[in-house]
Amino acid sequence: MIQITIPMRLPGLNEYVNACRGNKYEAANFKQQVENDCLVFIRAALRGRKLNSIGIVFKWIEKNRQRDKDNICFAKKFILDAMQKGQVLKNDGWNQVQYFRDEFAVDKDRPRVEVLIEEIK
Protein backbone atom coordinates (compact mmCIF):
# COMPACT_ATOMS: atom_id res chain seq x y z
CA MET A 1 0.00 0.00 0.00
CA ILE A 2 1.14 3.51 -0.81
CA GLN A 3 -0.07 6.49 1.21
CA ILE A 4 -0.08 10.03 -0.10
CA THR A 5 -1.07 12.88 2.20
CA ILE A 6 -2.16 16.15 0.63
CA PRO A 7 -2.03 18.51 3.62
CA MET A 8 -4.74 20.92 2.53
CA ARG A 9 -8.43 21.19 1.82
CA LEU A 10 -8.96 20.76 -1.91
CA PRO A 11 -11.62 22.77 -3.74
CA GLY A 12 -14.90 20.99 -4.33
CA LEU A 13 -17.35 20.95 -7.19
CA ASN A 14 -18.98 24.24 -6.22
CA GLU A 15 -15.67 26.12 -6.32
CA TYR A 16 -14.82 24.58 -9.68
CA VAL A 17 -18.24 25.41 -11.17
CA ASN A 18 -17.86 29.01 -9.98
CA ALA A 19 -14.46 29.23 -11.70
CA CYS A 20 -16.00 27.83 -14.90
CA ARG A 21 -18.72 30.46 -14.80
CA GLY A 22 -16.07 33.20 -14.73
CA ASN A 23 -14.33 32.41 -18.00
CA LYS A 24 -12.71 29.42 -19.63
CA TYR A 25 -9.17 30.67 -19.02
CA GLU A 26 -9.81 31.23 -15.33
CA ALA A 27 -11.26 27.72 -15.00
CA ALA A 28 -8.31 26.14 -16.83
CA ASN A 29 -5.83 28.01 -14.63
CA PHE A 30 -7.77 27.04 -11.51
CA LYS A 31 -7.70 23.33 -12.44
CA GLN A 32 -4.03 23.46 -13.44
CA GLN A 33 -3.03 25.08 -10.15
CA VAL A 34 -4.90 22.51 -8.04
CA GLU A 35 -3.36 19.66 -10.07
CA ASN A 36 0.13 21.16 -9.65
CA ASP A 37 -0.41 21.46 -5.89
CA CYS A 38 -1.48 17.80 -5.69
CA LEU A 39 1.39 16.65 -7.89
CA VAL A 40 4.00 17.98 -5.46
CA PHE A 41 2.76 15.60 -2.76
CA ILE A 42 2.14 12.71 -5.16
CA ARG A 43 5.70 12.85 -6.50
CA ALA A 44 7.18 13.15 -3.02
CA ALA A 45 5.33 10.03 -1.85
CA LEU A 46 5.97 7.91 -4.95
CA ARG A 47 9.61 8.92 -5.56
CA GLY A 48 9.57 8.21 -9.28
CA ARG A 49 7.44 5.09 -9.07
CA LYS A 50 5.04 4.40 -11.97
CA LEU A 51 1.70 2.69 -11.41
CA ASN A 52 -0.24 0.50 -13.84
CA SER A 53 -3.40 -0.83 -12.22
CA ILE A 54 -4.61 0.51 -8.89
CA GLY A 55 -7.39 0.73 -6.34
CA ILE A 56 -7.72 3.90 -4.30
CA VAL A 57 -9.24 4.89 -0.97
CA PHE A 58 -9.68 8.65 -0.60
CA LYS A 59 -10.03 9.87 2.96
CA TRP A 60 -11.36 13.42 2.94
CA ILE A 61 -10.59 15.06 6.27
CA GLU A 62 -12.40 18.38 6.53
CA LYS A 63 -12.18 21.16 9.12
CA ASN A 64 -15.95 20.92 9.69
CA ARG A 65 -19.11 19.42 8.20
CA GLN A 66 -20.11 22.45 6.16
CA ARG A 67 -19.55 21.03 2.67
CA ASP A 68 -21.60 18.16 1.25
CA LYS A 69 -19.72 14.90 0.78
CA ASP A 70 -20.45 14.73 -2.95
CA ASN A 71 -19.04 18.24 -3.36
CA ILE A 72 -15.89 17.33 -1.41
CA CYS A 73 -15.06 14.09 -3.21
CA PHE A 74 -15.30 15.73 -6.64
CA ALA A 75 -11.66 16.68 -5.96
CA LYS A 76 -10.62 13.11 -6.82
CA LYS A 77 -10.74 14.41 -10.40
CA PHE A 78 -7.85 16.79 -9.62
CA ILE A 79 -5.82 14.04 -7.93
CA LEU A 80 -6.29 11.48 -10.71
CA ASP A 81 -5.59 14.07 -13.43
CA ALA A 82 -2.44 15.14 -11.54
CA MET A 83 -1.29 11.53 -11.48
CA GLN A 84 -1.69 11.38 -15.26
CA LYS A 85 -0.07 14.76 -15.78
CA GLY A 86 2.91 13.69 -13.69
CA GLN A 87 3.12 10.41 -15.64
CA VAL A 88 2.63 8.41 -12.45
CA LEU A 89 -0.43 6.76 -13.96
CA LYS A 90 -0.81 6.24 -17.73
CA ASN A 91 -4.55 6.90 -17.68
CA ASP A 92 -7.41 7.00 -15.18
CA GLY A 93 -9.66 4.72 -17.22
CA TRP A 94 -11.24 1.36 -16.43
CA ASN A 95 -8.03 -0.59 -17.06
CA GLN A 96 -5.93 1.52 -14.69
CA VAL A 97 -8.33 2.39 -11.85
CA GLN A 98 -10.02 -0.79 -10.65
CA TYR A 99 -11.92 0.85 -7.79
CA PHE A 100 -12.09 3.85 -5.54
CA ARG A 101 -13.81 4.46 -2.25
CA ASP A 102 -14.46 7.64 -0.31
CA GLU A 103 -14.26 8.03 3.45
CA PHE A 104 -14.89 11.21 5.41
CA ALA A 105 -13.71 12.60 8.76
CA VAL A 106 -13.32 15.93 10.55
CA ASP A 107 -10.13 17.44 12.00
CA LYS A 108 -10.59 21.17 12.60
CA ASP A 109 -6.86 21.73 13.08
CA ARG A 110 -5.49 19.71 10.15
CA PRO A 111 -7.78 19.34 7.13
CA ARG A 112 -6.20 17.12 4.48
CA VAL A 113 -6.70 14.34 1.98
CA GLU A 114 -5.17 10.94 2.58
CA VAL A 115 -4.90 8.79 -0.52
CA LEU A 116 -4.25 5.09 0.04
CA ILE A 117 -3.26 3.25 -3.15
CA GLU A 118 -3.28 -0.48 -3.65
CA GLU A 119 -1.22 -1.59 -6.62
CA ILE A 120 -3.05 -4.42 -8.39
CA LYS A 121 -0.97 -6.93 -10.34
Backbone as a ProteinNet text record, in pm:
[ID]
protein_1_A
[PRIMARY]
MIQITIPMRLPGLNEYVNACRGNKYEAANFKQQVENDCLVFIRAALRGRKLNSIGIVFKWIEKNRQRDKDNICFAKKFILDAMQKGQVLKNDGWNQVQYFRDEFAVDKDRPRVEVLIEEIK
[TERTIARY]
84	0	88.4	43.8	114	22.1	75	-6.7	49	-40.9	-8	-94	-31.6	-106.9	-95.1	-209.1	-215.8	-263.6	-173.6	-203.2	-282.2	-390.1	-474.3	-614.8	-705.7	-842.9	-845.3	-888	-896.1	-1031.1	-1035.2	-1162.4	-1259.9	-1385.7	-1490.1	-1556.1	-1662.4	-1734.7	-1788.1	-1842.4	-1898.4	-1793.1	-1674.1	-1566.7	-1525.4	-1521.1	-1482.3	-1588.8	-1714.5	-1823.6	-1819.9	-1795.4	-1785.8	-1671.7	-1558.2	-1446	-1484.5	-1556.5	-1600	-1697.1	-1775.4	-1871.9	-1802.9	-1682	-1606.6	-1567.3	-1469.6	-1432.8	-1347.8	-1337.1	-1271.1	-1123.8	-1058.3	-916.8	-897.9	-986.2	-980.6	-1002.3	-1097.5	-1126	-1008.3	-947.3	-831.4	-714.4	-690.5	-582.9	-610.9	-735.9	-777.5	-746.8	-792.3	-770.4	-621.8	-547.7	-403.5	-331.8	-368.7	-303.1	-330.9	-455.2	-489.6	-415.1	-409.5	-335.6	-187.9	-128.7	12.8	37.3	-53.3	-40.8	-43.6	-137	-148.2	-24.4	26.1	138.7	264.8	284.3	400.2	400.9	286.3	276.4	273.5	216.1	214.1	356.6	431.3	570.1	657	638.4	718	692.1	567.9	532.6	576.7	568.6	596.6	742.7	816.1	960.6	994.3	927.3	956.9	888	813.8	744.4	630.7	614.3	504.2	403.5	276.7	169.9	92.3	50.8	-23.7	-171.9	-201.1	-339.8	-353.9	-451	-460.9	-604.5	-615.7	-738.8	-706.4	-799.7	-771.6	-879.2	-835.6	-924	-888	-985.3	-968	-1028.7	-950.2	-1003.3	-1000.5	-1119	-1136.5	-1153.6	-1055.2	-1058.6	-1078.3	-1197	-1239.6	-1226.4	-1225.6	-1218.2	-1352.9	-1461	-1595	-1687.6	-1814.6	-1911.2	-1992.3	-1937.1	-2010.8	-2037.1	-1939.5	-1955.3	-2018.8	-2099.5	-2160.3	-2053.6	-2071.2	-1972.5	-1952.3	-2060.9	-2045.4	-1968.9	-1979.2	-1904.2	-1755.8	-1727.4	-1589.3	-1516.7	-1577.6	-1505.8	-1492.4	-1554.3	-1530.1	-1380.7	-1307.8	-1165.6	-1080.6	-1137.5	-1061.6	-1023.5	-1104.3	-1074.1	-939.2	-912.2	-785.2	-669	-688.4	-582.5	-549.6	-651.6	-628.9	-568.6	-615.8	-559.1	-414.4	-382.6	-244.1	-155.3	-207	-129.3	-98	-192.6	-169.1	-69.9	-92.2	-7.1	138.4	157.3	291.3	345.9	274	311.7	334.5	261.9	262.7	167.7	59.5	-43.3	-68.2	-66.5	-80.8	-215.1	-320.4	-455.4	-536.5	-653.7	-741	-868.5	-853.3	-965.9	-991.6	-1079.1	-1124	-1009.3	-913.3	-803.2	-702	-692.3	-593.1	-651.8	-771	-833.2	-941.4	-911	-1001.9	-1116.6	-1087.9	-1191.9	-1145.3	-1240.3	-1208.9	-1322.2	-1286.1	-1381.5	-1353.7	-1459.2	-1446.1	-1481.5	-1399.7	-1426.5	-1414.4	-1484.4	-1488.7	-1465.5	-1396.1	-1370.7	-1354.4	-1349.5	-1332	-1210.5	-1125.9	-1013.5	-999.1	-1053.1	-1058.8	-920.6	-820.3	-686	-599.6	-634.6	-548.9	-629.7	-705.5	-777.8	-677	-712.7	-619.8	-692.3	-621.3	-669.6	-564	-605.6	-517	-559.1	-464.6	-489.6	-413.4	-486.2	-425.5	-440.8	-327.5	-326.2	-282.7	-364	-328.2	-288.5	-166.8	-122.4	-172.3	-244	-304.5	-224.4	-179.9	-97.4	-183.8
-119.3	0	125.5	223	350.7	456.9	541.3	649.4	783.8	866.2	1003.4	1093.5	1190.8	1288.4	1423.2	1481	1615.4	1704.9	1782.2	1851.4	1981.2	1973.6	2092	2049	2139.2	2118.7	2149.8	2053.9	2076.5	2139.1	2218.5	2276.6	2167.8	2193.3	2099.2	2139.6	2070.7	2094.5	2237.3	2288.7	2424.2	2528.2	2516.8	2612.3	2601.4	2476.9	2457.6	2513	2488.3	2541.2	2694	2755	2901.2	2952.9	2882.9	2922.9	2909.2	2804.6	2783.1	2891	2940.4	3045.9	3178.6	3196.6	3320.4	3331.5	3255.2	3241.2	3116.4	3070.1	2941.5	2944.1	3058.8	3066.9	3060.7	3126.9	3122.9	2980.5	2909.8	2772.1	2680.6	2696.6	2614.3	2640.9	2766.4	2801.4	2747	2755.4	2703.5	2553.9	2477.7	2332.8	2300.1	2370.1	2345.9	2371.6	2476.6	2508.5	2401.3	2356.2	2251.3	2122.3	2086	1965.9	1978.1	2095.3	2116.2	2103.7	2158.2	2146.3	1999.7	1923.4	1780.3	1704.2	1737.4	1664.7	1674.4	1784	1798.4	1686.6	1660.3	1559.7	1417.5	1402.1	1270.8	1228.1	1317.6	1285.2	1257.5	1335.3	1315.1	1177.3	1133.2	1003.1	886.5	902.6	791	782.3	891	891.7	826.7	869.7	821.3	692.1	634.7	508.5	531.3	437.5	440.2	332	361.8	269.3	226.7	100.3	49.9	30.5	-51.4	-82.8	-65.1	14.7	51.2	51.1	45.3	73.1	185	272.8	390.3	410.4	442.1	488.7	634.2	722.7	864.9	891.8	947.2	987.4	1139.9	1197.5	1342.3	1389.8	1460	1506.3	1657.6	1699	1838.1	1907.9	2040.9	2115.6	2120.6	2096.4	2091.9	2017.4	2015.3	1941.9	2033.8	2147.1	2244.6	2200	2140.6	2103.4	1964.8	1946.7	1816.2	1718.5	1592.5	1489.8	1477.4	1485.3	1472.7	1590.3	1706.6	1824.1	1806.3	1753.9	1733.4	1633.8	1517.2	1409.2	1431	1534.7	1572.9	1595.2	1635.8	1668.2	1547.9	1427.1	1311.2	1331.8	1408.6	1441.5	1511.6	1606.7	1679.2	1585.1	1496.5	1404.5	1306	1244.5	1148.4	1215.5	1334.7	1406.6	1446.5	1481.6	1514.3	1391.8	1276.1	1152.7	1125.1	1153.3	1137.8	1242.4	1365.4	1476.2	1452	1397.5	1368.9	1235.9	1169	1040.5	932	944.1	841.2	729.6	768	676.5	707.7	604.2	624.5	688.5	643.1	690.1	667.4	727.2	699.9	628.2	546.9	472.5	342	262.6	136.1	37.3	36.7	-58.7	-20.7	106.9	151.7	165.9	218.7	239	132.9	33.7	-79.2	-42.7	39.7	84.7	209.4	282.8	384.6	390.8	434.8	445.5	576.4	638	763.8	743	800.4	802.8	947.8	982	1120.7	1129.4	1235.4	1259.7	1410.4	1451.8	1593.1	1607.1	1705.2	1744.3	1894.6	1970.9	2117	2181	2115.5	2172.7	2132.7	2021.9	1971.2	1908.6	1990.9	1934.4	1885.1	1773	1712.4	1605.1	1548.7	1434.3	1325.4	1208.8	1094	999.3	964.2	878.8	748.2	640.4	508.9	430.3	390.8	325.4	180.8	92.4	-48.1	-75.5	-123.2	-158.6	-298.7	-313.7	-441.6	-502.9	-624.1	-693.2	-765.6
0	0	0	-71.9	-80.7	-22.4	65.8	121.2	77.4	27.9	-10.4	77.3	141.8	219.8	151	120.3	63.1	177.4	236.3	362.1	346.4	273.3	253.2	214	227.3	182.4	33.8	-46.9	-190.9	-226.2	-333.3	-374.4	-417.7	-394.3	-432.7	-563.3	-594.7	-719.3	-727.2	-618.7	-622.3	-658.3	-600.6	-631.9	-778.5	-828.5	-967.8	-1062.8	-1033.5	-1117.2	-1118	-1003.7	-997.7	-1084.6	-1083.9	-1169.6	-1316.9	-1350.9	-1489.8	-1535.4	-1444.3	-1480	-1506.5	-1450.9	-1472.9	-1619.6	-1659.9	-1800.5	-1816.1	-1939.8	-1963.2	-1924.9	-1936.9	-1902.3	-1750.7	-1679.1	-1533.1	-1483	-1540.6	-1499.6	-1530.5	-1646.3	-1683.2	-1589.2	-1556.3	-1463	-1323.6	-1281.7	-1151.1	-1142.3	-1242.2	-1243.9	-1248.3	-1331.6	-1344.1	-1212.5	-1141.4	-1014.6	-908.8	-901.6	-804.4	-837.5	-965.4	-1006.5	-971.5	-997.8	-965.1	-814.8	-735	-589	-546.7	-601.9	-569.1	-613.7	-729.9	-788.6	-703.6	-635.6	-546.1	-442.5	-381.7	-275.7	-332.6	-450.1	-516	-550.1	-612.2	-650.3	-528	-423.3	-301.8	-241.8	-244.2	-184.8	-272.9	-404.1	-495	-537.6	-525.6	-555.8	-689.9	-794.4	-928.5	-968.8	-879.2	-907.2	-1007.7	-1100	-1197.3	-1159.7	-1177.9	-1141.1	-1265.4	-1269	-1384.4	-1354.7	-1257.1	-1221.6	-1070.3	-1029.9	-888.8	-837.5	-706.8	-634.3	-537.5	-512.5	-429.6	-324	-202.9	-96.7	-71.4	-89.1	-59.9	76.9	166.2	296.4	301.2	297.1	294	437.9	488.9	627.1	624	661.1	652.5	787.9	786.2	912.2	983.9	909.4	968.6	872.1	903.3	819.9	729.5	695	616	471.9	408.3	266.9	255.5	151.6	124.7	77.6	113	78.2	-72.6	-149.8	-294.8	-354.2	-293.7	-336.3	-303.4	-186.6	-141.2	-231.5	-252	-320.5	-471.3	-524.5	-664.2	-688	-583.7	-596.4	-636.5	-632.1	-681.8	-828	-900.3	-1039.7	-1049.7	-960.7	-961.6	-930.1	-834.6	-793.1	-904.5	-962.8	-1070.6	-1194.5	-1228.4	-1342.7	-1315.4	-1191.2	-1154.1	-1168.8	-1132.3	-1147.5	-1294.4	-1382	-1525.6	-1574.4	-1534.6	-1577.8	-1536.9	-1418.4	-1369	-1417.3	-1505.7	-1564.3	-1458.3	-1349.4	-1245.1	-1286	-1350.3	-1395.8	-1543.6	-1627.8	-1773.4	-1807.2	-1739.9	-1767.7	-1641.6	-1633.2	-1518.4	-1562.9	-1666.5	-1722.1	-1648.1	-1703.7	-1643.5	-1625.2	-1716.1	-1706.1	-1598.4	-1566.5	-1469	-1327.7	-1316.2	-1184.6	-1167.1	-1085.2	-1064.5	-970.7	-871.1	-778.9	-705.4	-653	-553.9	-453.9	-335.1	-225.1	-152.3	-104.1	-31.3	114.9	201.9	345.1	390	497.2	541.5	691.6	734.4	876.2	895.8	1020.9	1055.1	1146.6	1115.4	1200.1	1182.1	1276.6	1259.9	1252	1307.3	1308.4	1188.6	1122.7	1015	902	827.2	712.8	609.2	542.9	447.9	367.4	273.5	197.8	211.3	253.4	258.1	146.6	62.5	-52.4	-29.7	-16.8	3.6	-126.4	-183.6	-315.2	-299.8	-355.9	-364.7	-509	-527	-661.7	-691.7	-801.7	-839.3	-953	-933	-1034.2	-1133.8
[MASK]
+++++++++++++++++++++++++++++++++++++++++++++++++++++++++++++++++++++++++++++++++++++++++++++++++++++++++++++++++++++++++

